[in-house]
């Protein structure tokens, strides 16, 4: 339970355009022993869908995506958060 509370606090603290937005936590009585659900808002397609729908990407398109990933990761690292 303590781990879930810590995770929730970390997610609440993340405010970056290239990272998901935490909306809240939901836990129902039937699944109480299995844990709870974290609810987040994601914008746009995920990377796998983007690549499969667009086909082969150009070097410039790839560079933009890599830059966004690096920016989001750097933001988390500045906040002492490690992606897992």
PyMOL CGO cylinders between C-alpha atoms (Angstrom):
from pymol import cmd
from pymol.cgo import CYLINDER

trace = [
    CYLINDER, 0.00, 0.00, 0.00, 2.83, 2.38, 0.85, 0.3, 1, 1, 1, 1, 1, 1,
    CYLINDER, 2.83, 2.38, 0.85, 4.39, 1.73, -2.57, 0.3, 1, 1, 1, 1, 1, 1,
    CYLINDER, 4.39, 1.73, -2.57, 1.10, 2.62, -4.32, 0.3, 1, 1, 1, 1, 1, 1,
    CYLINDER, 1.10, 2.62, -4.32, 0.83, 5.84, -2.34, 0.3, 1, 1, 1, 1, 1, 1,
    CYLINDER, 0.83, 5.84, -2.34, 4.42, 6.80, -3.24, 0.3, 1, 1, 1, 1, 1, 1,
    CYLINDER, 4.42, 6.80, -3.24, 3.77, 5.99, -6.91, 0.3, 1, 1, 1, 1, 1, 1,
    CYLINDER, 3.77, 5.99, -6.91, 0.67, 8.17, -6.86, 0.3, 1, 1, 1, 1, 1, 1,
    CYLINDER, 0.67, 8.17, -6.86, 2.58, 11.11, -5.36, 0.3, 1, 1, 1, 1, 1, 1,
    CYLINDER, 2.58, 11.11, -5.36, 5.32, 10.76, -7.99, 0.3, 1, 1, 1, 1, 1, 1,
    CYLINDER, 5.32, 10.76, -7.99, 2.78, 10.69, -10.82, 0.3, 1, 1, 1, 1, 1, 1,
    CYLINDER, 2.78, 10.69, -10.82, 0.98, 13.74, -9.42, 0.3, 1, 1, 1, 1, 1, 1,
    CYLINDER, 0.98, 13.74, -9.42, 4.25, 15.69, -9.43, 0.3, 1, 1, 1, 1, 1, 1,
    CYLINDER, 4.25, 15.69, -9.43, 4.95, 15.12, -13.15, 0.3, 1, 1, 1, 1, 1, 1,
    CYLINDER, 4.95, 15.12, -13.15, 3.94, 18.09, -15.32, 0.3, 1, 1, 1, 1, 1, 1,
    CYLINDER, 3.94, 18.09, -15.32, 5.53, 17.83, -18.76, 0.3, 1, 1, 1, 1, 1, 1,
    CYLINDER, 5.53, 17.83, -18.76, 4.10, 17.94, -22.28, 0.3, 1, 1, 1, 1, 1, 1,
    CYLINDER, 4.10, 17.94, -22.28, 5.89, 14.73, -23.30, 0.3, 1, 1, 1, 1, 1, 1,
    CYLINDER, 5.89, 14.73, -23.30, 4.70, 12.69, -20.30, 0.3, 1, 1, 1, 1, 1, 1,
    CYLINDER, 4.70, 12.69, -20.30, 1.31, 11.30, -19.30, 0.3, 1, 1, 1, 1, 1, 1,
    CYLINDER, 1.31, 11.30, -19.30, -0.96, 13.26, -16.98, 0.3, 1, 1, 1, 1, 1, 1,
    CYLINDER, -0.96, 13.26, -16.98, -2.11, 11.54, -13.78, 0.3, 1, 1, 1, 1, 1, 1,
    CYLINDER, -2.11, 11.54, -13.78, -5.84, 11.98, -13.18, 0.3, 1, 1, 1, 1, 1, 1,
    CYLINDER, -5.84, 11.98, -13.18, -6.49, 9.84, -10.13, 0.3, 1, 1, 1, 1, 1, 1,
    CYLINDER, -6.49, 9.84, -10.13, -6.72, 6.42, -8.56, 0.3, 1, 1, 1, 1, 1, 1,
    CYLINDER, -6.72, 6.42, -8.56, -9.67, 4.05, -8.51, 0.3, 1, 1, 1, 1, 1, 1,
    CYLINDER, -9.67, 4.05, -8.51, -10.14, 1.00, -6.31, 0.3, 1, 1, 1, 1, 1, 1,
    CYLINDER, -10.14, 1.00, -6.31, -13.29, -1.11, -6.14, 0.3, 1, 1, 1, 1, 1, 1,
    CYLINDER, -13.29, -1.11, -6.14, -14.23, -3.62, -3.44, 0.3, 1, 1, 1, 1, 1, 1,
    CYLINDER, -14.23, -3.62, -3.44, -14.11, -6.65, -5.75, 0.3, 1, 1, 1, 1, 1, 1,
    CYLINDER, -14.11, -6.65, -5.75, -10.51, -6.07, -6.80, 0.3, 1, 1, 1, 1, 1, 1,
    CYLINDER, -10.51, -6.07, -6.80, -9.23, -4.70, -3.49, 0.3, 1, 1, 1, 1, 1, 1,
    CYLINDER, -9.23, -4.70, -3.49, -6.87, -7.63, -2.96, 0.3, 1, 1, 1, 1, 1, 1,
    CYLINDER, -6.87, -7.63, -2.96, -5.46, -7.20, -6.48, 0.3, 1, 1, 1, 1, 1, 1,
    CYLINDER, -5.46, -7.20, -6.48, -4.56, -3.53, -6.07, 0.3, 1, 1, 1, 1, 1, 1,
    CYLINDER, -4.56, -3.53, -6.07, -5.96, -0.40, -7.62, 0.3, 1, 1, 1, 1, 1, 1,
    CYLINDER, -5.96, -0.40, -7.62, -6.14, 1.32, -10.98, 0.3, 1, 1, 1, 1, 1, 1,
    CYLINDER, -6.14, 1.32, -10.98, -4.15, 4.42, -11.79, 0.3, 1, 1, 1, 1, 1, 1,
    CYLINDER, -4.15, 4.42, -11.79, -5.91, 6.67, -14.28, 0.3, 1, 1, 1, 1, 1, 1,
    CYLINDER, -5.91, 6.67, -14.28, -3.87, 8.80, -16.67, 0.3, 1, 1, 1, 1, 1, 1,
    CYLINDER, -3.87, 8.80, -16.67, -4.51, 10.88, -19.76, 0.3, 1, 1, 1, 1, 1, 1,
    CYLINDER, -4.51, 10.88, -19.76, -2.43, 10.22, -22.85, 0.3, 1, 1, 1, 1, 1, 1,
    CYLINDER, -2.43, 10.22, -22.85, -2.50, 12.41, -25.94, 0.3, 1, 1, 1, 1, 1, 1,
    CYLINDER, -2.50, 12.41, -25.94, -2.12, 11.07, -29.46, 0.3, 1, 1, 1, 1, 1, 1,
    CYLINDER, -2.12, 11.07, -29.46, -1.23, 7.59, -30.64, 0.3, 1, 1, 1, 1, 1, 1,
    CYLINDER, -1.23, 7.59, -30.64, 1.37, 5.48, -28.91, 0.3, 1, 1, 1, 1, 1, 1,
    CYLINDER, 1.37, 5.48, -28.91, 4.70, 5.02, -30.66, 0.3, 1, 1, 1, 1, 1, 1,
    CYLINDER, 4.70, 5.02, -30.66, 3.88, 1.54, -31.99, 0.3, 1, 1, 1, 1, 1, 1,
    CYLINDER, 3.88, 1.54, -31.99, 0.64, 2.74, -33.61, 0.3, 1, 1, 1, 1, 1, 1,
    CYLINDER, 0.64, 2.74, -33.61, 2.36, 5.79, -35.04, 0.3, 1, 1, 1, 1, 1, 1,
    CYLINDER, 2.36, 5.79, -35.04, 5.07, 3.70, -36.70, 0.3, 1, 1, 1, 1, 1, 1,
    CYLINDER, 5.07, 3.70, -36.70, 2.68, 1.05, -38.01, 0.3, 1, 1, 1, 1, 1, 1,
    CYLINDER, 2.68, 1.05, -38.01, 0.26, 3.62, -39.46, 0.3, 1, 1, 1, 1, 1, 1,
    CYLINDER, 0.26, 3.62, -39.46, 2.91, 5.85, -41.03, 0.3, 1, 1, 1, 1, 1, 1,
    CYLINDER, 2.91, 5.85, -41.03, 5.13, 3.09, -42.37, 0.3, 1, 1, 1, 1, 1, 1,
    CYLINDER, 5.13, 3.09, -42.37, 8.81, 3.88, -42.62, 0.3, 1, 1, 1, 1, 1, 1,
    CYLINDER, 8.81, 3.88, -42.62, 9.69, 7.13, -40.90, 0.3, 1, 1, 1, 1, 1, 1,
    CYLINDER, 9.69, 7.13, -40.90, 12.21, 9.64, -42.17, 0.3, 1, 1, 1, 1, 1, 1,
    CYLINDER, 12.21, 9.64, -42.17, 15.33, 10.51, -40.21, 0.3, 1, 1, 1, 1, 1, 1,
    CYLINDER, 15.33, 10.51, -40.21, 13.84, 13.93, -39.39, 0.3, 1, 1, 1, 1, 1, 1,
    CYLINDER, 13.84, 13.93, -39.39, 10.61, 12.37, -38.02, 0.3, 1, 1, 1, 1, 1, 1,
    CYLINDER, 10.61, 12.37, -38.02, 12.63, 9.90, -35.96, 0.3, 1, 1, 1, 1, 1, 1,
    CYLINDER, 12.63, 9.90, -35.96, 14.79, 12.73, -34.59, 0.3, 1, 1, 1, 1, 1, 1,
    CYLINDER, 14.79, 12.73, -34.59, 11.67, 14.59, -33.39, 0.3, 1, 1, 1, 1, 1, 1,
    CYLINDER, 11.67, 14.59, -33.39, 10.38, 11.52, -31.55, 0.3, 1, 1, 1, 1, 1, 1,
    CYLINDER, 10.38, 11.52, -31.55, 13.76, 10.76, -29.98, 0.3, 1, 1, 1, 1, 1, 1,
    CYLINDER, 13.76, 10.76, -29.98, 14.06, 14.40, -28.89, 0.3, 1, 1, 1, 1, 1, 1,
    CYLINDER, 14.06, 14.40, -28.89, 10.65, 14.23, -27.17, 0.3, 1, 1, 1, 1, 1, 1,
    CYLINDER, 10.65, 14.23, -27.17, 11.60, 11.00, -25.38, 0.3, 1, 1, 1, 1, 1, 1,
    CYLINDER, 11.60, 11.00, -25.38, 14.91, 12.47, -24.22, 0.3, 1, 1, 1, 1, 1, 1,
    CYLINDER, 14.91, 12.47, -24.22, 13.21, 15.67, -23.01, 0.3, 1, 1, 1, 1, 1, 1,
    CYLINDER, 13.21, 15.67, -23.01, 10.66, 13.72, -20.97, 0.3, 1, 1, 1, 1, 1, 1,
    CYLINDER, 10.66, 13.72, -20.97, 13.32, 11.43, -19.52, 0.3, 1, 1, 1, 1, 1, 1,
    CYLINDER, 13.32, 11.43, -19.52, 15.61, 14.36, -18.66, 0.3, 1, 1, 1, 1, 1, 1,
    CYLINDER, 15.61, 14.36, -18.66, 12.70, 16.08, -16.88, 0.3, 1, 1, 1, 1, 1, 1,
    CYLINDER, 12.70, 16.08, -16.88, 12.08, 12.97, -14.77, 0.3, 1, 1, 1, 1, 1, 1,
    CYLINDER, 12.08, 12.97, -14.77, 15.77, 12.59, -13.97, 0.3, 1, 1, 1, 1, 1, 1,
    CYLINDER, 15.77, 12.59, -13.97, 15.94, 16.24, -12.81, 0.3, 1, 1, 1, 1, 1, 1,
    CYLINDER, 15.94, 16.24, -12.81, 13.16, 15.35, -10.38, 0.3, 1, 1, 1, 1, 1, 1,
    CYLINDER, 13.16, 15.35, -10.38, 15.11, 12.21, -9.27, 0.3, 1, 1, 1, 1, 1, 1,
    CYLINDER, 15.11, 12.21, -9.27, 12.57, 9.91, -10.91, 0.3, 1, 1, 1, 1, 1, 1,
    CYLINDER, 12.57, 9.91, -10.91, 13.86, 6.88, -12.77, 0.3, 1, 1, 1, 1, 1, 1,
    CYLINDER, 13.86, 6.88, -12.77, 11.73, 5.36, -15.55, 0.3, 1, 1, 1, 1, 1, 1,
    CYLINDER, 11.73, 5.36, -15.55, 11.17, 1.64, -15.10, 0.3, 1, 1, 1, 1, 1, 1,
]
cmd.load_cgo(trace, "trace")
